[in-house]
Amino acid sequence: MRSAVAGIATTSDLIRRYVPELGDGARTVSMMALILAGTLSSYCRPSASVLAAYEADPAVVELRLDLRATLESAIATLIAGTLARS
């Protein structure tokens, strides 16, 4: 838990350096990014049964996400939304 708190503080500082207008919102973005990264890392590594479902029904492949691209998009959306709210 302490390492997560330290990671959020470090990430918040980095975000503030590159997007200073976020101010205190950088901490919220950092926390949400950590949560999203954990959730997406699980989702983006499909199980054998999910891979079989993709194989059986190509229409379901639309649900497959690329971790990096999805995380980048989600964080950009978090930043834009946080800026819009302030």
C-alpha angles and dihedrals in degrees: 000000000000091000090053090052090049090048091051091050092050092046091047090053091050093048091049089051092056099030103028093166089072090072110168089358087077089078092054091048089049094051094046091047090054091050092046093048091054094046096044093047088061094043095046093054100069121203123240090262092053090049088051089051090052089051093048096046115026090191089071091060087083086076093061113104133199107231099218097043093044094047092048091050093046093050092047088052091049091051093046092047093047091050092048092052095052 
